[in-house]
Amino acid sequence: MSKVIHSVEVLFIDGTDVPVEHKSGDHFVVLRDALDPGGDALYFSADEWEAFILGAKDGEFDEIEI
């Protein structure tokens, strides 16, 4: 079971700072646990971030069980 994160930090970073080898682009959005900044992080390209936001606005994640 995944741990529940109660404090999320959103970062907007330059594409050259992305440590994920298969990701490329000019800018990325990073989501991570604000209380554990050295822990796991999710990296979103501009298109992925837009799809995530549109999905959230459309209620796509409303019924997810943790």
Phi, psi and omega in degrees: 000137179284151176284151178271129180259125182260349182223107184257137176250133178249125180241146174245115187235160175289144182300335180287347181264008183275120182276005182267118188298323185275002179259137174217149180161176182279321183217153179222157172252133182242131173248133178207166177289119182296334180273352179221066186297342178270358182277199181299149179218151175253129181250126181241131170288172180301317179293319178295319180296317178299317178296320178298311181297315178297320177296318178296317179295330181275358179085014183301332184253009185294331185253020181283130177266140178255000000 
